[in-house]
Amino acid sequence: MMKLVFLATLATSLALAYGNDGSMVGSNEERNLTMMKLVFLATLATSLALAYGNDGSMVGSNEERNLAAMTCTTKNLDFSEFATGTYLSNLEADYGVTITAVSRTSKGYTPNGAARVFDTSKPTGATGQSMCSSGDGDSDLGSPNSACPGGGPGHGPGGAPKLSNGQNNPYKNCSPQGKVLIIQEGNKNCPDDSADGGTIRFDFSKTVDLESVTSLDIDEGNNTPEITVSYGNGEQAFYKLQATGDNGVFTQMINKSDVQWFQIKFYGSGSVSGFKWAECVTAPTKAPVKAPTKAPTNAPTKAPVRAPTKAPTKAPTKAPTKAPTKAPTKAP
């Protein structure tokens, strides 16, 4: 808006300064003064165009109006780097994340509020999990599903590539999920998720842009897990996860900015396969190397002095001769 006001002022000044034939009106002194005004207005309009954004707001901080650049780093926490059976709570140093797990019943085991790492490639003792006996573990948390091309240790119709009607399964578990996070069932050596569920909460050390959360083995029917996201100025968003059936995989898109924390509440068995977020930092661009040039020190050049060089010459000095006074001296 400011730009438009000053451009309108400039256009009005030009209209007043020039006549209909395009020549500058007024005396030489008046033309010089008008030209100086126009230079000033043009300089002012240009400065305002640089100082104000397209929405009319002044760019930059109060101290210096440098253009700001947003730099974002995408992160993914999928728990694959942690040893099987590890209890996780404080990931502040590496990820800026704190984990808090709470069991719904006494069947769950969350020492000091920690959740446990589960290896989906070896979900049971029978599939090679050394921490479990041959009959212990949970094949519902295996990945990939045994019906996928190439097979896998996972079992359950929810993770198969095809549904019972022959259609493609949107929750198929055919991409290895690696390690996931669970609420442990009882204080035992073998990693296994609690059938009674509980809540796993993730707090960020600084606000982030939360993109998505992936879960494995959502089989509670109508009582599926719920995600709560805290963002902005104390606002909250809620998501009810899809019931995939045993061994199914589902990714819930979040796409919220300024997220402080989120949590997943399980009403039965299940796991968190991972989540993605972005950390964005606003940093001012470097100040211009060259400062604006100084205001013109010379007064504007004089208005054009080329007028017609001289007034029109006088009428011809010789007028036509008078009418003949004598008849022809001789006849033809």
N, C-alpha and C positions, 0 to 999 in steps of 0.2 A: 504494500500500500504506500509506504514512504517513497519507494522508487517512482510509482506512478504520479504522486503529487509533484515531485521535483521535475520529472520529465514534462508534466503538463505546464509547470511554471516556465521551464526552459522554452517550450514550444510557443507559449504566449509571448515571451520576451522577444523571440525571433520574429513573430508576426508583427509586433509593434515596431521592431527595429527596421524592417524592410518594407518597402512599398510594394504595390501590386506588380510592378515591373521587375522586381527582384533587386532594385538598387536600394542602398541604405539611405534612410531619410535623415534630414537634419543637417546642421553645419558640421564642419570638420571636427570641432571641439565636441559637439554632441555625439558624433559618430564614434569618436575615440572613447568617450565615456560609456556609450552603449556596448562597444566591443569589450571593454574591461568587465562590464557586468556579465556579459555572456560567457566569457572565459571563467569567471568565478562560479557561475551557476553550473557550467559544464563540469568543472572540477569537483564541485560539491556533489552533483548527481552521480558521478563516477565513484566517488568515495563511498557514498551511501550504498550503491549497488554492490560494492565489495564487502561492505560491513554487514549487510542484512541478507538473510536467507530468503528462499523462495516463498516461505510462509510469512514473511515480514518480521520474523524474530531475529534478534542480533545473535550472530554465531559466536561460539567460544565462551570462555569464562569471563568473570568480571575483570580480572587482572589483565588478561591478554586474549584477544579474540582470534585464537588460532583454531583452525578446523580440527575436529576430533576424529580419530580413527578407532573403530571397534575391532579388537583382535580376540578371536575365540579359539579355544582348544577343546576338541572333542575327546571325551574319556569313556572307557568301557570297563566296568568291573564285572568279570565273569568267574572269579574265584579259582581259575585254573592254576595260578601260580602257588597256591597254598597246598600244604601237605594234607592228604586225606585224614579225616578225623580231628583236624585242628579246630579249636574253638576260637571264633573271631569276635572281637568287639572294638578294638581301637586300631583303626587304619588311618589315623589322622596324618601321620608323617608322609605316607606314600600317596594317599588318595584324598585327604581332607574329609574323611568319612568316619563317623562313629556308629557302631551297630549295637542295638539293644534288642534282645529277645526275651519274650515273656510267654510262658506256657499257659494254656487255658485251664489245664488241670494238673494234678500232681503227677500224672504219668509222664509229663514232659520234663526234660532236664536242661536247664540253661544256667550253668555256673557263672555267677557274676554278670548275669544278663547277656551271655554270649550265645551265638548260634554256631552250628557245626558244619564243617565242610564234608560233602558227600561226593564220591567218585562215581559218575554215571557209567563209566566204561567198565567198572567192576562193581556192580551193585550188590552182589551176594558172595558168600564164600564159594559157592559152586562156580561162579564166573571168575574166580581168581583173587577175590578180596582177602588179603592175608589177615585183616583185622577181624574177620568173621568166620564162624564155623560153616560147614558146608550147607546147613539148612537155615542160616541166618542172613539177614539183609533185606532188601526190598527191590524186586525186579521191576516194580512199577516205575521206579526211578532210573531204570537203565536207559541208555541211549547209544546208538540208534535203536529203533524198534526192530524186533526180530523179523517182521514181515517186509521191511525195506530192502531194496536191492543191496546185496552184500550182507544182509542180516545184521544182527546186533544183540546185545544182552537185554534189551528192554522188552517187556511183555505187557500187553493191554490193547484192547481195540481202539482206544483213543489215539494211539500213536501210529497205527497202521497207515500205509499210504492210501488205502481205499476204504471207503465206508461200506457198510453191509449191503447197500443198494448198488454198489459198483462205482459210485461217483468218487471224485478225488476228495481226500480228507484235508480240510483247511488247517487242521491241527496235527498233521502228520509229524512224527518224530524221526525224520530220516537224516538230519544233520546232527553230528555229534555235539552234545551239550557240555561235554567236559565235566567240570565240577560245579556243584550247585550248593546252595545254603539251605539248611533245614533246622527245625526245632527237634532236637534229639529226643528219642523215646527212651527214657530211663537212663540211669548212670551205668552204662555198659560199654564194653570195648568196641563192639561192632556199630558202625554208623547206620542209623535207621531213623526215618522220620516218625514223629509222634502221630498216632491216629486221631488224637484229640485236638491237634493244631495249636494255635497261639498267634502271637503278633511279632513280626520282625520289623524294626524301625531303623531307618537310615537318616542320620543328621549330617548336614554339610557344614563345614567350618565357615564357608561363605556362600552367599546365594549363587545358584546355578540355573541353567536352562535345562530342565529335565525333559529328555526326549522320549524314552520308552522303558518299559519294565517287562521282562520275560519270565514266565513261570512254567514249570514242568509238573505234570501229574495233577490236574485239577479235576477231581472226580466226586465233588460233593453235591451234584445235582443243582437244586435251587438254592442251596446254601453255599454258593461259591465264594472264594476269597474276595475281600474288598480292599481296594487301595485308597488311601487318603493322602492327599498332597497339600502341604501348607506352603503358600506362596504369597508374594506381594505384601500388602499391609494387613497381615493376619487373615487373609482369605484362605478358604479350603475348597478343594475339588475332590469328588468321590467317583470311583469307578468300580463297577461290579464285573469281575472277570468271567469269561466264558467257561462253561462246563465242557471241558474237552474229553472227559472220560479218562480211564486209567492210561497213563503213559503219554498223554497228549501234551503238545507244546502250544502256548499262546503268548503273543506279544501284545501288550496294551500300550497304545500310543498315548503319550501324555502332552508333550509340547507346551509346557508351562515355563514362564520366565520367573526369575527372582524366587526360586524354590529354596526354602530353608530345610525342609525334611519331608520324607514320605514314609509310609508304613504299609505293610500287607498283613491283613488279618485272615488267618486260615481257620476254618471251622472243622477241618479234618486234615488228612495227610496232604502233602504238597511241598514245593520247594521254590526258591528264587534262583533262576538260572543266570540272571545278570540284569544290568541296567546301564543305560547310556545317558550321558549328560554333557553339557558344554559349559566351560568356564570362560566368561567374556570379560575383557578388561578394556576400558576406555582410556586411551592415552592421547594427549594432544600431539598433533604433528609438529614437526620442527618449525620454529619461527622462520619467516622468510629471511634469506641471507641478505638480500638487498632491501634496505629500508626505502620507503617511498621517497622519491626525489623531492628536493626542496620546492617550495612554491616558486612560480616564475618570478624572477627578479626584474626582468625587463618589462616595461609597459608594452601593451600591445602596439604593433606597428600602426602607423597612421592609416586612416581609411584611404582607399584609392583616391589619388589626386588627378587621375586622368579624366578630365572632362573634355569636351571639344576644345582643341588647342586655342583657337581664337574665335571671336565672334564672327559670324558670316561677313564676308567682304562687302563693301558698299556696292550699291547698284552700279551697273556699268556707267562710266563717265560719259561715254559717247552714246547719246540717244540717237534714234534713227533720224536721218536728215529730213529736213522739211520737205513738204510736197514740191514737186518741180514748179518752179515759177515761170519757166520759159518753155515755150513749145519747142518741139524738135527743130533744130536749126535747119535741117534739110529734110525735104520729103524723101521717102524711100526711093 
